[in-house]
Amino acid sequence: MPDQDRLQVVRDSYGAYESGDRRLIERCLTDDFVFYSPADVGIDRATYFERCWPNAERIDAFEFKRLVEAGDEVVVTYEAKRTDGQWFRNTEVLTLAGDRICKAEVYFGWDL
């Protein structure tokens, strides 16, 4: 798959959070998607939608600081603005299978 297509899938997944478009994020993720973060280690797709997707209501915008494709992975560092005006910074490593995200590793903890 061309690099641009993978990067677009990743951009679309963050855009789904900005717009609250669950259909879009569902199309970006594989059926066997697995999510890792310090708070949620190895949760499946259904649990991800229960625990993580509701955060879309609190996200206003993302500003990408780093978006690097490396093999089947895309490394993303972003600063995000919450709907209350506060900003935070995370880094994520997203693994793609074809044109969909099959794994996400999230590293967080920076309030700006």
KEKE-3310 file (N, C-alpha, C; in steps of 0.2 Angstrom, whole numbers, plus 5000, padded with zeros to 4 digits):
npx = (5004:5003:5012:5005:4992:4991:4994:4983:4973:4976:4975:4961:4956:4959:4952:4939:4937:4937:4926:4916:4912:4907:4905:4915:4927:4925:4926:4940:4946:4952:4942:4948:4954:4966:4969:4980:4985:4992:4981:4972:4975:4978:4964:4950:4941:4927:4927:4936:4927:4917:4925:4934:4930:4919:4927:4928:4918:4924:4934:4941:4950:4965:4982:4995:5011:5020:5021:5024:5027:5032:5037:5024:5019:5013:5019:5013:5013:5004:4996:4982:4966:4955:4937:4935:4945:4957:4974:4983:4996:5000:5008:5007:5008:5003:4998:4995:4985:4985:4974:4969:4968:4975:4981:4983:4995:4996:5003:5003:5001:5005:5000:4996)
npy = (4994:5011:5024:5036:5032:5025:5035:5043:5035:5035:5049:5051:5043:5051:5062:5057:5057:5071:5075:5067:5056:5041:5030:5033:5030:5017:5011:5013:5004:4987:4972:4964:4973:4979:4988:4997:5005:5014:5013:5004:4989:4980:4979:4974:4977:4980:4983:4994:5003:5005:5011:5020:5028:5037:5048:5056:5065:5075:5080:5093:5097:5091:5093:5089:5084:5075:5063:5049:5036:5020:5005:4994:5002:5018:5032:5043:5059:5071:5086:5090:5098:5100:5101:5110:5119:5116:5109:5094:5082:5068:5052:5040:5024:5016:5002:4995:4984:4981:4992:4997:5000:4990:4989:4999:5008:5018:5032:5042:5057:5071:5086:5102)
npz = (5000:4996:5005:5007:5007:5019:5028:5026:5031:5044:5047:5044:5055:5066:5062:5063:5077:5079:5073:5078:5071:5071:5062:5053:5060:5063:5050:5049:5057:5060:5061:5071:5079:5092:5107:5116:5131:5145:5153:5148:5144:5130:5125:5117:5101:5103:5117:5116:5110:5119:5130:5126:5114:5118:5122:5111:5112:5119:5112:5103:5093:5083:5082:5072:5076:5073:5061:5055:5044:5045:5039:5042:5052:5059:5066:5078:5084:5093:5097:5106:5107:5120:5122:5132:5131:5135:5132:5127:5125:5116:5111:5098:5092:5078:5070:5055:5045:5029:5023:5035:5053:5064:5077:5091:5100:5114:5121:5134:5144:5145:5149:5143)
capx = (5000:5007:5013:5000:4985:4991:4994:4977:4969:4977:4972:4954:4954:4959:4946:4933:4936:4936:4919:4911:4909:4909:4905:4922:4932:4924:4929:4947:4949:4950:4937:4951:4958:4968:4971:4985:4987:4993:4975:4968:4981:4976:4957:4947:4937:4921:4929:4938:4921:4914:4929:4938:4926:4916:4931:4927:4914:4928:4940:4939:4955:4971:4987:5000:5018:5024:5016:5029:5026:5038:5034:5017:5017:5013:5020:5009:5013:4999:4993:4975:4963:4949:4931:4935:4950:4964:4978:4987:5000:5001:5011:5003:5010:4997:5000:4990:4985:4982:4972:4965:4972:4974:4983:4985:4998:4995:5008:5000:5002:5007:4995:5000)
capy = (5000:5017:5027:5041:5029:5023:5041:5046:5031:5038:5056:5050:5041:5057:5066:5054:5060:5078:5076:5063:5052:5034:5026:5033:5027:5010:5009:5013:4999:4980:4968:4961:4978:4979:4994:4997:5011:5012:5012:4999:4985:4974:4978:4972:4983:4982:4987:5001:5008:5007:5015:5026:5032:5042:5054:5060:5071:5080:5083:5098:5097:5088:5096:5083:5086:5070:5058:5045:5030:5015:4999:4994:5007:5025:5035:5050:5063:5076:5090:5090:5103:5098:5106:5115:5123:5114:5105:5089:5079:5061:5049:5034:5019:5013:4996:4994:4978:4983:4999:4998:5000:4983:4989:5005:5009:5025:5034:5049:5060:5078:5091:5108)
capz = (5000:4996:5011:5007:5009:5026:5032:5026:5035:5051:5048:5045:5061:5071:5060:5066:5084:5079:5070:5081:5066:5073:5056:5050:5064:5062:5044:5049:5061:5058:5066:5077:5082:5099:5109:5122:5134:5152:5157:5145:5141:5126:5125:5110:5098:5107:5123:5114:5108:5126:5135:5123:5109:5121:5123:5105:5114:5123:5108:5098:5087:5084:5078:5071:5077:5070:5057:5051:5042:5045:5037:5043:5057:5058:5073:5078:5090:5092:5103:5105:5111:5122:5121:5138:5129:5138:5127:5129:5120:5116:5105:5097:5087:5075:5066:5049:5041:5023:5024:5041:5059:5068:5084:5093:5107:5116:5127:5136:5151:5145:5149:5140)
cpx = (5004:5007:5007:4994:4985:4991:4987:4972:4970:4974:4964:4952:4954:4953:4940:4932:4934:4928:4914:4908:4911:4909:4912:4927:4931:4927:4937:4950:4947:4945:4941:4956:4959:4971:4975:4986:4989:4987:4971:4973:4977:4968:4955:4943:4931:4922:4932:4932:4918:4918:4932:4934:4922:4920:4930:4922:4918:4934:4937:4943:4961:4976:4993:5007:5022:5019:5021:5027:5033:5036:5026:5014:5017:5014:5017:5011:5009:4998:4986:4971:4956:4943:4931:4941:4957:4967:4981:4991:5001:5005:5008:5007:5005:5000:4994:4991:4981:4980:4968:4970:4970:4976:4985:4989:4998:4999:5006:5002:5004:5001:4999:4997)
cpy = (5006:5021:5032:5038:5028:5030:5044:5042:5034:5045:5055:5047:5046:5061:5064:5057:5067:5079:5072:5058:5044:5029:5027:5030:5019:5007:5009:5008:4992:4977:4966:4966:4977:4985:4993:5004:5009:5011:5006:4995:4979:4973:4977:4978:4985:4985:4994:5006:5010:5012:5021:5030:5037:5049:5058:5066:5077:5083:5088:5098:5094:5093:5091:5087:5081:5065:5054:5038:5026:5008:4999:4998:5014:5028:5042:5053:5069:5080:5091:5095:5100:5103:5111:5120:5121:5109:5100:5086:5072:5058:5042:5030:5015:5008:4995:4987:4980:4991:5001:4997:4994:4984:4997:5005:5016:5027:5041:5051:5067:5082:5098:5114)
cpz = (5000:5003:5012:5009:5016:5030:5032:5030:5042:5052:5048:5052:5067:5069:5063:5073:5084:5077:5074:5077:5067:5067:5053:5054:5064:5056:5044:5053:5059:5063:5072:5080:5090:5101:5116:5124:5141:5156:5154:5141:5137:5126:5118:5107:5101:5113:5122:5113:5115:5130:5132:5118:5112:5122:5117:5107:5117:5119:5103:5092:5088:5079:5078:5072:5074:5067:5053:5050:5042:5045:5038:5049:5055:5065:5073:5084:5088:5098:5101:5110:5113:5121:5127:5136:5131:5132:5131:5123:5121:5110:5104:5092:5084:5070:5061:5046:5035:5024:5030:5047:5063:5075:5085:5100:5108:5122:5128:5143:5151:5144:5147:5143)
residu = (MET:PRO:ASP:GLN:ASP:ARG:LEU:GLN:VAL:VAL:ARG:ASP:SER:TYR:GLY:ALA:TYR:GLU:SER:GLY:ASP:ARG:ARG:LEU:ILE:GLU:ARG:CYS:LEU:THR:ASP:ASP:PHE:VAL:PHE:TYR:SER:PRO:ALA:ASP:VAL:GLY:ILE:ASP:ARG:ALA:THR:TYR:PHE:GLU:ARG:CYS:TRP:PRO:ASN:ALA:GLU:ARG:ILE:ASP:ALA:PHE:GLU:PHE:LYS:ARG:LEU:VAL:GLU:ALA:GLY:ASP:GLU:VAL:VAL:VAL:THR:TYR:GLU:ALA:LYS:ARG:THR:ASP:GLY:GLN:TRP:PHE:ARG:ASN:THR:GLU:VAL:LEU:THR:LEU:ALA:GLY:ASP:ARG:ILE:CYS:LYS:ALA:GLU:VAL:TYR:PHE:GLY:TRP:ASP:LEU)
# end
